Amino acid sequence: MGASSSTEEAESVCGSDGHTPRLYLDVGREKWPLVYSSKYNISFLGLERVHPFDSGKWSKVRDFLLAAEMVKEEDFIEPLEASAADLRVTHTDRYLTSLGYSYNVAMVVEVPPVAFLPNSIVQRRMLQPFRFQTGGTVLAGKLALDRGWSINIGGGFHHCSSDMGGGFCAYADITLSIKFLFQHVEGVSKVMIIDLDAHQGNGHERDFMDDSRVYIMDMYNRWIYPNDRDAKAAIKKKVELDVHCTDEPYLSLLESNLTSALTEFSPDLVVYNAGTDVLLGDPLGAMDITSEGVVKRDEIVFNEVRRRKIPIFMVTSGGYQRSNARVIADSILNLKSKSLITGPDDSDDPRLSDLLSSPEGQPPNKDAPSDFLPPLLTEREGVSEGSDPVVGAAAAGD
């Protein structure tokens, strides 16, 4: 297929020119730091069924949380679509241009019939949802600093690096979010990635190979895709698992290695890639973690990070069963029940104060400000107005 063409949005990601990045929406505190858009979901001509990934799981997570009455529809925060200019903070022009050809996109998302579709359709029905999720991950980074935590009910495209996609990952949203923080938020100089997807996170590992500001803990099945030996050099805390690993050894290894990682490295923020392809029965993860084990896993991560008063944001990443959405929602509900995440009406919950006491057992400073947000390097100007972002294939016409 030939490359499609479009007009790139004029606005660029701002650094020191006095403007807040456009993806950093100014969000009122009446909303939960839960990022979601109906535009996350992928559905066209049934082709999404060719890949085992549940391309509508994100809306199902939202629906489960609504049914549980944890939140209302208006409580979610809807992100902007990442524009070509936003994506260039991480991605090379060569890579973005390549996405203007349907054959290349088919290779990235592992859905061969996509190669035969007009690229304009591929952009609108497949890559645009990925760009909205990428914008959500960037926003989640800012919200975590503002509220102490956030969850993007999407994202986690950990196989994509600055110049190569793969494994159903078209944009390097984790890398992009971290680079936005380094460039635009004062006081963020060290970030930890905790990647607990069943697959090795070779995309962000390649991007931060020689960057001492980023500490990567990756716990994955050593026998499955991608087995990227070069990328493994970037992992500071590597936990390689065997097939059919079960709850007890999995959670034990997680606790000991997470504690060790947080002792070795004191980050200003944690990015948690919470893939659910570790679940028993997953056709690609080849592990035997129960749904209860996944819920406990997420609880361990949030407890260890939040009790140290470190902001954290979570992305949902991989998971290839119809049950994944239910497990993700149950985990979020459990975090809420344990006061590891709190909403606008829960800020005075005394259990949270107990949780956030220092690791040494000292009570938190009651006079300290409750917000986590360091000042932006740029002035808070709100969201700049402009045309709708058009990305991906647009790079082919640059």
C-alpha angles and dihedrals in degrees: 000000000000122000116267121228133216142153116273117228110261095223116091132197106277126224119168098352095101100262132110112236110267093236090059096084118195101242126192118235092239088080128077116244088247112126119207142141131186084229089072092080124094120213130149135137090336091281091124086071091065089076117059091230113110097236092190098049093108094065090045091056089052091049093051091051090049092048090052088053091232089129141005125236092258092053094075120091115229114213130213123250113262108249128216089260091052092049092050089066083079111007129075120237088240093059096044090048090052090060088065087076118074094214091061092048090051089055092049097048094036094232105124098194089063087075090071097052126095108263092234088065092045090052094050101040103033115014097040092060088052090051092052090051089048090053087050093055092050090050091047089060091057093043092052090058090047098047105019092249143029139175127212105204087215139023127074097134091168098162094064120090131181094280106021138048131195145137094057089306115122102164131038096234096163093052091045094051092051093047090051089053093049092049101040112024121072114224097027106112103133128048132179123208115205106193114188099162111126089246127068112261096232096158099065089035091061091045095053098034095128100022112112090190091073123066115194125202110186124181112182148142104277095205101060140066132339101017088178102180095184092052091051088073088075094058113103095184110031120185111179116193133197126234117280094022109174135214101269100055091034096055093040092053090046094053096047096044095043091052090048093048093050089049093051095045130031107203128194088220139008125220110204117200100198105186115178096203086104087079121118109266097024106148094217106028096057093201131122106221114145123228087252088053092054092049090050091046092057091045091054092051096047093044095050093046101040096046086060089053092242116147113240136189127191132210122192102225122167132009127138108197132085088239094063096089092055092050093048091050092047089052093051090048090051091051088053093048090052091048090240087128123029135191133218092281096046102058092110096049104137091212089066091056090052091048094051094053112124121273088248089062096251114141117251119263104265091201093056117106114262096223121090096200116122113205116274115248084233130052118268103253098156123234115331116230122236144120122316112278115259114192147160103033087039088072089064090062097048 
